[in-house]
Amino acid sequence: MASSNLIQIQSPHYADLDFLDLHQAFPERYPFLLESVAHGSLGAFDILFAYPQHTITCQNLEDAAGFIEKFNQAFLQTSLPSSLADDLDEHLPFRGGWFGYFSYDYANVVEPSLNLPMSDLPLATLTRMPAALIKQHATESLFLLAEFEFQTLLPQIEADIASVLAVNHAPQATKTVNSSVILSASEEPETKYLSGVEAIKDYILSGDNFQVNLSREWSVALDGDNYADVYRALRKHNPAPFAACVHFGDWQLLSSSPERLVKYQHPWVETRPIAGTRKRSTDALADQALIDELISHPKERAEHIMLIDLERNDLGRICQPGTVEVNELMVVETYEHVHHIVSNIRGKLQAGMLPLDIIHAVFPGGTITGCPKVRCMEIIAELEQMPRKAYTGSLGYINHDGSLDFNILIRTMLMQGNQVTFRAGAGIVADSIADKELEETRHKAKGLINALNHVKFGLSSK
């Protein structure tokens, strides 16, 4: 049975520790970083996962049954009852367990009737993580955590921190850095997206669906391949509460996501859909007018309520009857470049549910597929004609007591060497205007494009 061994550090000496520096210095030891760059109720902690052990991988559909069985067995062998786990550093989000990645294309595992385009990247991975560094923004506290059997890692983590801070405080750490050069950049043809919008409207009129989220891809080649510096620029130009810098060896995910897919903390399982977007204005009065117009717009409200109903249905499959509720209804959240309408839906989890049962019930998020979900994914595959890979998949963690938290991978870059790709989409309904939906994808991509225009390779600060 797993437990934790916790060291809390509040030394001013560590106050300026940037987890990204530690990741960059020792990527094999600290491969996964989840950051709340936009602080607030959703952005209370940063987590740097330490010293990965074995990884369970679902490379393709043939691996799916084995992947699920292997993880369920591993989880049950080390799981803790919620009543006991609550006594173990309950205020911290991660307390030892697993780091997880699910591509959008993992939807074909959840819904075997689908025939989605497949990529050469894994459909999903779950990596055993026995240790972590956690930063609490409100108290400016730093916590080092290791499971009991791995407590000998803690002195090494402290030594790694000291070595990184020594380098950062050295005179050469302030050297001038050079901006990168974009060697080439392209986005999918406008005509493909515009024709896709019209095709979706035809499907809606035929009764196939009510709304479909259609996305398009951008591709950029840089003159350097330092993904950590790309992430530095991304978190500066598009701060978000569910950001991530994740290193999988020869490919990385750099995310500035504002959206949660699912969280479970006994007894509540909750999802937080975003549906409804307006670009921001630099003028304060105009910006407020955009908020007012967004929250009162009949189309946006109808689309949002439809997706709330979809998420209520998803949670209803795993929650106790009569417990599913909307505890936050249509609030506006504001980010660097856009305003969003957001709601929170939750329910009390049924007994006997395992972590993958929770993830499968809500995956992929309805806000990035449409309604009804399975038919929308069929239409998306037909019109986009390529795998989404990480885009609209999910990153997060699972604790030994089964508590978990996963984001939705929007505003996210996939980097392979010096090649960067990312996608942005919009929800298409019967009265959508194709040109405006195209423009919405560009508003959502703006923070990522700005980041790539301001990447600096070399030592840098937050």
Long-range contacts (C-beta under 8 A, 24 or more apart in sequence): 1-78, 1-80, 2-78, 2-80, 2-96, 2-147, 2-148, 2-149, 2-400, 3-80, 3-88, 3-147, 3-148, 4-88, 4-89, 4-95, 4-96, 4-145, 4-146, 4-147, 4-148, 5-145, 5-146, 5-147, 5-148, 5-151, 5-154, 6-89, 6-92, 6-143, 6-144, 6-145, 7-143, 7-144, 7-145, 7-154, 8-141, 8-142, 8-143, 8-144, 9-141, 9-142, 9-143, 9-144, 10-139, 10-140, 10-141, 10-142, 11-142, 13-165, 14-142, 14-161, 14-165, 15-140, 16-165, 16-168, 17-135, 17-142, 17-161, 17-164, 17-165, 18-168, 18-461, 18-462, 19-46, 19-48, 19-133, 19-135, 20-228, 20-231, 20-232, 20-245, 20-462, 21-164, 21-168, 22-48, 22-133, 22-160, 22-161, 22-164, 23-48, 23-228, 23-245, 23-247, 24-228, 25-160, 25-163, 25-164, 25-167, 26-160, 27-247, 28-52, 29-160, 30-133, 30-160, 31-127, 31-246, 31-247, 31-248, 32-99, 32-127, 32-129, 32-244, 32-246, 32-247, 33-244, 33-245, 33-246, 34-242, 34-243, 34-244, 34-395, 34-396, 34-397, 35-235, 35-243, 35-244, 35-245, 36-137, 36-241, 36-242, 36-243, 37-235, 37-239, 37-240, 37-241, 37-243, 37-256, 38-239, 38-240, 38-241, 38-243, 38-258, 38-335, 39-137, 39-241, 40-241, 42-241, 42-242, 42-260, 43-137, 43-241, 44-93, 44-136, 44-137, 44-138, 45-92, 45-93, 45-134, 45-135, 45-136, 45-137, 46-134, 46-135, 46-137, 47-93, 47-94, 47-132, 47-133, 47-134, 47-397, 48-132, 48-133, 48-134, 49-94, 49-99, 49-129, 49-131, 49-132, 49-397, 50-129, 50-130, 50-131, 50-132, 50-133, 50-146, 50-153, 50-157, 51-129, 51-130, 51-131, 51-150, 51-153, 52-99, 52-127, 52-128, 52-129, 53-127, 53-128, 53-129, 53-130, 54-127, 54-128, 55-125, 55-126, 55-127, 55-128, 56-125, 56-126, 56-127, 57-122, 57-124, 57-125, 58-106, 58-109, 58-122, 58-123, 58-124, 58-125, 59-122, 59-123, 60-118, 60-123, 61-108, 61-109, 61-112, 61-118, 61-123, 63-123, 64-109, 64-123, 67-109, 67-124, 68-109, 68-356, 71-98, 71-126, 71-355, 71-356, 72-354, 72-356, 74-128, 75-354, 75-355, 75-398, 75-400, 75-402, 76-354, 78-400, 79-400, 79-401, 79-402, 80-400, 80-401, 81-401, 82-266, 82-401, 82-402, 82-403, 84-401, 85-399, 85-400, 85-401, 85-403, 86-266, 86-401, 89-143, 89-145, 92-134, 92-136, 92-143, 92-145, 93-134, 93-397, 93-405, 94-129, 94-132, 94-134, 94-145, 94-397, 94-399, 95-145, 95-399, 95-400, 95-401, 96-129, 96-130, 96-131, 96-132, 96-145, 96-146, 96-147, 96-399, 96-400, 97-128, 97-129, 97-397, 97-398, 97-399, 97-400, 98-126, 98-127, 98-128, 98-129, 98-397, 98-398, 99-126, 99-127, 99-129, 99-395, 99-396, 99-397, 100-124, 100-125, 100-126, 100-127, 100-359, 100-394, 100-395, 100-396, 100-397, 100-398, 100-406, 101-125, 101-126, 101-246, 101-248, 101-253, 101-390, 101-393, 101-394, 101-395, 102-359, 102-363, 102-393, 102-394, 102-395, 102-406, 103-387, 103-388, 103-389, 103-390, 103-393, 104-364, 104-368, 104-387, 104-388, 104-389, 104-390, 104-391, 104-392, 104-393, 104-409, 105-387, 105-388, 105-389, 105-393, 106-363, 106-364, 106-393, 107-363, 107-364, 107-377, 110-360, 110-363, 110-364, 111-374, 111-377, 113-374, 114-374, 114-377, 114-378, 114-381, 115-378, 115-381, 116-377, 116-381, 116-387, 117-381, 117-384, 117-385, 117-386, 117-387, 118-387, 119-387, 119-389, 121-251, 121-389, 121-390, 125-248, 126-398, 129-397, 131-157, 133-157, 133-161, 168-459, 172-459, 173-459, 174-459, 175-458, 175-459, 176-458, 177-456, 177-457, 177-458, 177-459, 177-460, 178-456, 178-457, 178-458, 179-454, 179-455, 179-456, 179-457, 180-222, 180-223, 180-224, 180-229, 180-455, 180-456, 180-457, 181-222, 181-223, 182-220, 182-221, 182-222, 182-223, 182-452, 182-453, 183-221, 183-222, 183-223, 183-418, 184-219, 184-220, 184-221, 185-218, 185-219, 185-220, 185-221, 185-452, 186-218, 186-219, 186-220, 187-216, 187-217, 187-218, 187-219, 188-216, 188-217, 188-218, 190-438, 192-216, 193-434, 193-437, 193-438, 193-441, 194-434, 194-435, 194-438, 196-383, 196-384, 197-428, 197-432, 197-434, 197-437, 197-438, 198-434, 199-379, 199-383, 200-379, 200-383, 200-428, 200-432, 201-428, 201-430, 201-432, 203-379, 204-428, 204-429, 204-430, 205-430, 208-375, 208-379, 209-370, 209-371, 209-372, 209-375, 209-376, 209-379, 210-306, 210-370, 210-371, 210-372, 210-429, 211-303, 211-306, 211-307, 211-370, 211-371, 211-376, 211-427, 211-428, 211-429, 212-369, 212-370, 212-376, 212-379, 212-380, 212-427, 212-428, 213-367, 213-368, 213-369, 213-370, 213-376, 213-380, 213-392, 213-425, 213-426, 213-427, 213-428, 214-380, 214-383, 214-384, 214-425, 214-426, 214-428, 214-437, 215-368, 215-380, 215-384, 215-388, 215-391, 215-392, 215-423, 215-424, 215-425, 215-426, 215-441, 216-384, 216-423, 216-424, 216-425, 216-441, 217-386, 217-421, 217-422, 217-423, 218-421, 218-422, 218-423, 218-424, 218-445, 218-448, 218-449, 219-419, 219-420, 219-421, 220-419, 220-420, 220-421, 220-452, 221-418, 221-419, 221-420, 222-418, 222-420, 222-452, 222-455, 223-418, 224-418, 224-455, 224-457, 225-415, 225-417, 225-418, 226-457, 227-252, 227-254, 227-415, 229-455, 229-456, 229-457, 229-458, 229-460, 230-254, 230-413, 230-415, 230-420, 230-451, 230-452, 230-455, 232-455, 232-456, 232-460, 232-462, 233-451, 233-452, 233-454, 233-455, 233-456, 234-413, 234-447, 234-448, 234-451, 235-462, 236-451, 236-454, 236-462, 237-336, 237-447, 237-450, 237-451, 237-454, 238-335, 238-336, 238-337, 238-411, 238-447, 238-448, 238-450, 238-451, 239-335, 239-336, 240-335, 240-411, 242-407, 242-408, 244-395, 244-407, 244-412, 246-395, 250-416, 250-417, 251-414, 251-415, 251-416, 252-414, 252-415, 252-416, 253-390, 253-395, 253-409, 253-412, 253-413, 253-414, 253-415, 254-412, 254-413, 254-415, 255-395, 255-407, 255-409, 255-411, 255-412, 255-413, 256-411, 256-412, 256-447, 256-448, 257-407, 257-408, 257-409, 257-410, 257-411, 257-412, 258-333, 258-335, 258-340, 258-410, 258-411, 259-365, 259-367, 259-407, 259-408, 259-410, 260-405, 260-406, 260-407, 260-408, 261-359, 261-362, 261-363, 261-364, 261-365, 261-394, 261-396, 261-406, 261-407, 261-408, 262-358, 262-359, 262-362, 262-404, 262-405, 262-406, 263-404, 263-405, 263-406, 264-349, 264-355, 264-358, 264-402, 264-403, 264-404, 264-405, 265-403, 266-349, 266-401, 266-402, 266-403, 267-348, 267-349, 268-346, 268-347, 268-348, 268-349, 269-315, 269-318, 269-319, 269-346, 269-347, 269-348, 269-349, 269-358, 270-315, 270-327, 270-344, 270-345, 270-346, 270-347, 271-311, 271-314, 271-315, 271-344, 271-345, 271-346, 271-362, 271-365, 272-328, 272-342, 272-343, 272-344, 272-345, 273-304, 273-307, 273-308, 273-311, 273-342, 273-343, 273-345, 273-365, 273-366, 273-367, 274-333, 274-340, 274-341, 274-342, 274-367, 275-300, 275-303, 275-304, 275-307, 275-340, 275-341, 275-367, 275-427, 276-300, 276-301, 276-303, 276-304, 276-340, 276-341, 277-338, 277-339, 277-340, 277-341, 277-426, 277-440, 277-443, 277-444, 278-338, 278-339, 279-337, 279-338, 279-339, 279-443, 279-446, 280-334, 280-335, 280-336, 280-337, 280-338, 280-339, 290-339, 291-332, 291-334, 291-339, 294-332, 294-339, 294-341, 295-330, 295-332, 295-341, 299-429, 299-431, 300-341, 301-330, 301-341, 302-429, 303-427, 303-429, 304-330, 304-341, 304-343, 306-371, 307-366, 307-367, 307-371, 308-343, 308-345, 309-371, 310-366, 310-371, 310-372, 310-373, 311-345, 311-362, 311-366, 312-345, 314-361, 314-362, 314-366, 315-345, 315-346, 315-347, 315-361, 315-362, 316-347, 317-361, 318-347, 318-349, 318-350, 318-353, 318-357, 318-358, 318-361, 319-347, 319-348, 319-349, 319-350, 320-347, 320-348, 320-349, 320-350, 323-347, 323-348, 335-447, 336-447, 337-443, 337-444, 337-446, 337-447, 338-443, 338-444, 353-402, 354-402, 355-398, 355-402, 355-404, 358-404, 359-394, 359-404, 359-406, 363-394, 364-392, 364-393, 364-394, 364-408, 365-392, 365-394, 365-408, 367-408, 367-427, 368-392, 368-408, 368-410, 368-425, 370-427, 370-428, 388-423, 389-414, 390-414, 391-422, 391-423, 392-423, 392-425, 410-444, 411-444, 411-447, 411-448, 413-448, 420-452, 422-448, 424-448
